[in-house]
Amino acid sequence: MPKTDEAAAKIAGQAANLAGLVDYQEGSVVSRTLIDKKSGTVTLFAFDAGQGLSEHTAPYDALVFLVDGQADITIAGKTNRVNRGEVIIMPANQPHALAAVSKFKMVLVMIRA
């Protein structure tokens, strides 16, 4: 059975402020899984300034939507400056990395099909 975060259970069937579901923590990356199903996941992240994720690959396409702040997202060697309100797709099997230009929050939607 898929696991459900307490915050996800509280917002099921009602509106909520997305950015308010995860808080920044100094020197850290914080994540909160909102949906975890066989077909995919929706995860909310908060990156403190200077934090990031090193280059890696994933076997599925992933959509990133910046809820707050600014990030450099590098995909297959090309760096994209992504700002609050913008979206980018990280294609399956392409190396990618994320770096906080300023602290930022993002939603990661991964589809496993």
Protein Blocks (a to p, Z undefined) as FASTA:
>chain_A
ZZddfklmmmgopacdfklmpccdehiacdddfbdcfkbccddddddehiacdddddfbd
cddddfbhjddddeehiacdddehiacdddehiacddddfbacdddddddfZZ
